[in-house]
């Protein structure tokens, strides 16, 4: 099943499918998550509350979250186990970081794990833990299962556009005017950046499974307005010109 918007009619959501949240009456997903229900659910509507694993921040699990869209990559049982292992390892890392902070009598700031660009950074000399955006967490989990959803070419977004896109996340939106904060988020230099957005993930999943992974894989290259799901038609197409 390709990605679809949830409605009042029940649909099936499987473990580690990608769920998206969008504002009311909007086609612009602003947050993506992994369904972490223990079993597949055949009764999911737009009013259903599901357990999810996601980067908030904090990175962790929530038990009752409503979603507006779902994308299914046709994960095999083995791929689900690989995603589960990745997710559990990241959660264990968070626990260890909190324990270390407690031993040092410091408060662990979960926002430290958040990152805008690139959406995923692995531990390095500069930072000894993983960092993600919500999109990055989903992409990294799928990547660990051998699925690359999005290609290297992405539309570039200016700071004013990012403020709109991150309006739902006070942690980022309210601090985007701070040069030090932008540098920490990976957007300290330049005027625009190829940010990976939630809508790109949903549109990447809205394709046949054979294109998402396998011998016929075609990496999804987002276009302008693919931050919307479904993507908006170009004005010329919408008006018939």
SULURGI-V398444 format. One record per helix or strand of 2 or more residues. SS is the DSSP state (H for helix, E for strand). FROM is the first residue (numbers start at 1). TO is the last residue. If there is no record, write none. Layout:
SS/FROM/TO ; SS/FROM/TO
//
This chain:
E/4/5 ; E/11/13 ; E/18/22 ; E/29/35 ; E/41/44 ; E/49/55 ; E/59/66 ; E/69/71 ; H/77/103 ; H/110/113 ; E/120/121 ; E/131/132 ; H/134/144 ; E/157/158 ; H/159/165 ; H/170/173 ; H/179/185 ; E/192/193 ; H/198/205 ; H/209/212 ; H/235/239
//
